C-alpha cells in the first residue's frame, strides 16, 4: 500500500477503511491442516486461522474426512471475524485431491471417504484390467484410494444403498462451494487429479466413468475462477457477512498453486510442497509418462494436461525428523554428512551410515541429533525432487512453493543438483495465493509471482558428483 494512501486511511473511521478492503477469503483444506485466509484488495494477508485436519471412523465401516468438524470450525471462525466480516466480497475454496462428496436430497448422502483408508486395497477381481488404459487417463492404478474410481467401486460393493442415494457427485473443493452457495459444480483440476475418471487429453470422462454411471451423476463442470453463486442468505445472516458475497468454483490445491504462475510463466516447473511434494512440469512433453512409477498427468485449471511426479515429502520429512523441527536443517551439517557418505536411499526407508552400514529411518534418532535429522530430511527431499524433475524432462525455471521454499538446505541442495532454482518470496503460501489469483483471473494484468533466485554457494562439490 502506498504511504500516502496509508496515511489517508488512518484518518478515516475504521468502518470506512474496512469497506475499502474488498476481502477475498481463501478456504484451504489440506490433508494435514485446514486454513482460512483473509486477503485484501492489494493482495496483502490481513489475518489467517488454521487447525488440524481430522478424519473419523464411520458407521459404514470406512475412514472419512471430518467435513462436519471443518464446517463447525469454519462457522465459528467466520462468526468471530469482527469488523472484517463486512468487507468480505469473495470466497474461494481450495482442497487436496482424491476426495469426492456425494450429495443426496438433504445433504451428504454418505461421509466423504479418506483416500488413506486401507480398506480400499480390497479390490474387485480384475480391477486393474477394467479401468481405461494409461494412454487414455495418463494415470496408473495407485495404492489405497488415491484413484477416485477405486473408492467408488469399493463403496458400490460395500455400501450400495448409500451410493444409490447419491444424486450428484462433486470434488471436495466444489463441495465447499456448494456448502456456501447451494450450487453444485465440478472442476477439471480435481477431476483430472489421478482419478481414473477423466481423460486429460480429450477433456472428457473415461469410458469406465461412463460405463459405471458415475459420470452422469457428476455436477456440471465449471471453470475454477467462475462465480458459481452467491453466499446463501441464511449463512450471510448467521455469520454476519454481506449479502452478495461471490462464491467461486475453486480448485485442487497443487493446481491452484500452479495457477499462481501460469499467466506469467506458461513454461516452467513448479515444486508444490506440503503433505505431498508435487513436481508439475508445465509445457513439457508427455513422452516421459509411460505408466511406471508415481508419474502421471495432472490437469491445470485451464484444462491442459501437466506431466507430474510426486512423493509424500511432507510425511517423509516428518518421519525422518522424528520430532526435530525441519527448521534446524543446516548447510554446514549437510556438507559434513555428505563428506562422510551419509545419505538416505531412494524410497526413504534406509539411511546409509559413514561405515557403509544401513539402518531404517525409524532408528535415526538413535544415531543422529536433531539438526542432523532435519538436515538429512531436507537433503533427501531435494534428491527425490531432482529425481522427479529429471524423469519428467522438465523445462524452464524451477519454482519452489510451500514450506520447502523456506528451507535453505533443501533449496541449496536442489540448486546444486539442478540449477536455475527460484523460491517463492511471497508471505502467502502458493495454494492460498493461487486462490487469490483465481479470484482475479480475468483481470487484464496478471499478478506477477514474487520469487527469489537460489544460488548454491555453500554446498560441497561432492553433492554434484
N, C-alpha and C positions, 0 to 999 in steps of 0.2 A: 504494500500500500504506500502511495506517495506521502511524504511527510506533511505536505500542505493539506492533503485530504484528511490525513490522520488528525492533524491539528483542528481542522474544521469539525470533524466528527466529535472531538472531545467537548465541543461547545454545545452539541445537540443533546436533548433528552435521551436517555438510554433507549426508550421505546422507538424513537425515530432512527437511531443508529441501527438497531436490530432489524427494523423494517427494510433497511437497505442491504442487508447481508445476503439475501436470497440463498438460503442454505440448501445444500444438497446433502441428504443423509444416505450414506452407503452402509447397507447391511452386509457384512462379510461373514458368512457362516462357513468356517473351515472345519476340517476333521478334528483338529485339536482345540481351536479356540473360536469363539464367536464374538464379533466386534460390531459396534455401531459407531460411525464416524460422522461428525458434523463439519462440513467443508463449506467455506463461504464463497461468494462470487469471484473472489480473487484467487481461489484455489488454495487458500490457507486453512489448515486444520485448526478449528476453534476448540473442539473437545472430542474426546473419544471415551467409549465404555467397552469393557470386554469381560468375558467369563469363559470358563472351560466348556467345551462342547461335550455332551454326555450321550450315552447310549443306555437302553433299557432292555430287559428280557421281557418279551411279550407273552400274552396268554396263548398266542398262536404257536409258540414254541421257537421263535427265532429272535435274534437280536435286532433292535431297531434304533434309529436315530430318535432322540428325545425331542421331537418337534414341539411337544406341549411345554416342555421346560424352556425352550427358546422363546416360544410365544409369551409365556408368563414373564420371563426376564425382559423381553422386548417391550411388553405393555408397561411394566414398572419403569423401565428406563425412559420411554417416551413421555410418560406422565410426569416424570421428575426433571424434565429438561429446563424448567423455569421459563424465563423470558425468551430463551432461544426458540421455543416452540412456535411462536407467531411468525418467525422468519423462514420456516421450512417451506420450500417450494417443490421439492422433488425427492423421491426415494428410489434408490437403485439397489436391487437385491443381487448379490454375488455369492455363489456357494461352490463347494467342492463337487467333483463329478461323481458318476456312478451311483447316483441317488435319484429315485423317482417316486412321486406321490400319486396315488390313485384316489380320485375324488368320487364320492357317491352322492346320493340325494341330500345328505345332511353333513357333509364334510368329508374327512378322510374315511375311506372305506376300509382301510387296513393300515397298521403302522408302517412308516417308511423304512424299508429294510436297510440295515447297515451292511455295506459290501464286505466287511471283515468277518461276518458271521461264518463260522467254519462249516456249518451245515450245507452251505452252497457247494461244497466239494462232493456232495451226494448227487451225481449227475445221472441223467437218464441214459439208458443204454444207447450207444451210437450217437451221443450228443454232439461230439466234435464233427461228425460227418453230416449232421443235419443242418449245420449253420452254413451261411454263404462262404465262398472261398475268400482267402485273404486278398486276392486280386480285386474282389468286389468291395469288401468292407475296410481294407487296409488295416485290419485289426486281427491279432491272433486270439485264440481261446485262452483266457487268462485264469489265474487261480481265484479261489473264493468267489465273491460276487462282483468282481471287477468288471465283468461284462453284464450289462443290464439284462440281456437276454437270458443269461443263466439264472438270474434272480426270478425273472418272470416264469421261466419253466419250472423252477422249484416251487414257486408259490401256487402255480396251477396244479401241481401234483399233490401238495400237502395242505393247502387251504383253498380248495376250489370254490367254495361258497363265497369267501371273501373276494377272490379275484372276479367272480361273476358280478359282484356288487359294484365294481369299478365302472363308472360311466365315462370318465376322462382321465387319461394319464398325462402327467406333465413332469418335466425335470424339477429338481429341488429348488433352483433359483426361481423358476416360474411358479412354484407352489407359494413362495412368499409374496410374489407379485399378486397372485390370486388371493392370498390371505389379506393383503392390504386393500385390494380393489374389487374383489369378487369376479374378476375377468380371467378366464382360463386361457393359457397360451403355452407354446413350446418354443424352443430356440435352438439353432443349429450347432452352436459350440458345445452345448450339453448333449444333444442327440448324437453328435459325432465323437463324443469322448469315450472311446473303446466300448461301445455298447453292443456291437454286432447287429444293431437295428438300422444302421444308416450306411449308405454308400456315398462316401465323401466326394468322389469324382463326379457322380451324377447328381448329387444333392437331392437324394430321394431315399425312400425306405428300402431296406434289404428285402429280399424275397422271403426270408424267414419271418420278418416282422409282419409282412402282408399275409403270408400263409397261415400264421397262427392267430391272425385277427388283432394283433396288438397295434399295428399302425393305424387302423381305422378308429381306434379309441383314443388316440392322442389329440390333445387340444391343438388348435390351429397354430402353425409356425409363424412367428413374428420376428422382426429384427431386434437384436439386443438393445438397441438405442431407442426403440419405439415406445411411446407412451401407450400402454395397454388400457389404461383407465385412470380414474381419479380415486383418491382415498375415500373409502366407504364413509358416508355421513355419520354412521354410528361410531366408527373409530375416531373420526375427527373430533366428535363431541367428547368421547371417552378420554382421549389423550390431550385435548386442548389444542389440537393442531388446526390450521386454517382449512376451510373448505377449498377444494380445488387443487390440493397437492397432487402433482403428477406422479404416477407410479410407472416406472419403466419396466420393460420385459425382463432385463437382467441377463446374466451370462455365467458360464463356467469360470472358476476363479483364475486358472492359468491363462485362459484366453482373454479374460478381462485385463490381465497384466500385459499380454501381448498387444491388446488393442491400444494400450497407452503409447506404444512405439510405432504402430503400423502406419499412421499417416505421415510420419516424419521419415522413417526408415523402412521401406517396404521389403528390402533385402537385408536381413540381419539375423543373428542368432540370439535368442533370449534364454537365460537361465532363470527360471522362476523357482524360488526356494521357499520351503515351508515344511509341512509333513512329508511331501514329495519334493524332490528336485526334478524339475521338468525342463528338458532341453528342447526348445522349439526352433527349428531351422527354417524360418520363413524365406521363401524364394528359392529353396534348394530342391533339386530333382528328387522325385520319388524312387529313383532307381536303387537307392540304398535299402529300401524296405523290401525284405524278401520273406517275411513271416517268421523269422528266427529272432530269438531274444525278446527283450521288452522294448521293441521298436515298432512304431505304428504311426498312423496319421491322425492328428487331431484336426479339428475343423475350426477355422477362425470365425470371428463374429461376422465377417463378410461372406462366409460360406466356402472359403478356399481351404483345401487340404494342406496341412502343415506337417512335414516329417518331424517326428518327435521320439526322443529317447527319455527314459525315466528310471529313477531308482528312489527308494524310500529314504532319502537322505536325512530328513529331519529325525526320523526314528533311529536311523543308523548312528547319527551324531549323539543322540541322547543315550543310546546303548553303550557306545564306546566311552563317552564321558563318564558314565557310571556315577552320576551325582555331581561331577565337576561342572562349573559354568563354562560354556563354549567361549566366553569372552576371555578366558585365561590362555587361549592359544597364543603362542609367541614365535616369531620368525627365527630368533636365535635358537630356541629349543628345537624347532623344526630342522634347522641345519645340523644340529648336534645329532638328532635322531637319524637323519639321512646319512651322515658321515659314519654312523655306527651300523648302518644297514638295517635299521629297524623300520618296518613298514607293515601295513595291513594288506593281505592278499585280496585280489579281486573277489568280490562277493561279500566281503566284510565279515567273514566268520573267524579268520585266524590272523594272529599277529606274529610276524617273523621277528625273533629276537636277534641281538647282535651276535650271538654264538651260532645262529642258524636254526636253533630250535624254534618250534611253533607252539603257541598257546591259543586257546579260544579267547575271543574278545571279552567274554564274561569274566575272565581272570585278569583283565587289565589292571584293576585296582590293586592287585597283589604285587604287580611288577613296576607300575608307573605312578608318579604323583599326579596331582590334579592338573597341573599345567601341561605335563607330557600327554595325558589322556586327551585333553582338549585339543592339543596340537595334532596328535595322531588322527583325531576325528576330522579336523579341518583338512589335513593333508589327504586323507582317504577320500573325502568328498570332492576335492579338487581332481584327484586321479580318476574317480568314477565319472565326473563331469567331462573330463578330457576324453575318456573312452567313448562316451555318448557323442560328443562333438565330432570326433574322428570317424566313428562308424556311420554317422549321418552324412559325412562330407559337407558339413555346414559351411556357409559362406558369410561374408560381411563381418562387421564388428560384432563382438560378443558382449552382450549387456547382462549383468548380473543384478537381479532384483530380489527383494525379500530379505530375510535375516542374514543370508550369506554375503549380501552387499556390504555388511558392516564387519565382516571377519577378515582381517588383513592377512592372516596366514593363508586362508583359502584363496583370496584374491591374488596374492603374490605368487603362490604356487601355480595357480591357473595361468597367470600371465607368463610365467617361466615356461610352462608346458605348451601353451598355445600362442600367446602374443595377441596384441590388439584387443585387450580386455578393458571394458568400461564397467563401472559400478554405479548404481543409482545413487544420486546425491539429493534425492527427494526425501524430506522428512516424513512423507506419507508413503507407506509400502505400496508396491506396484498394483496389487489386486484392488485396493481401495482407490488408488489414483486412476486405475483403469475404469472403475465405476464412475468416477467423476468425469472422466473423458467421454464416456458413453453418453452422459447427460448433456454433453456439448458436441456430440458427434457431427451434427450438421452445421456447426459454426464454420464460416468460410476460412478462418485461420486456425490451423491445428495447434494444439498445446504442445510446445516443444519439450521433450523429456529432459530432465535435469540429470546429467551424468558426469562422472569424472573419469579420467584416464588412469589406469593402474599400470605402474612400471615395476617390474621385478628387479629391484635394485639390490636386495639383501639376500637373495636366495642362492644357496650353494650350487655350483655348476653340476654337481652330481645328480641333481634332480632332473636336469635337462638331458642327461645321458640315457 
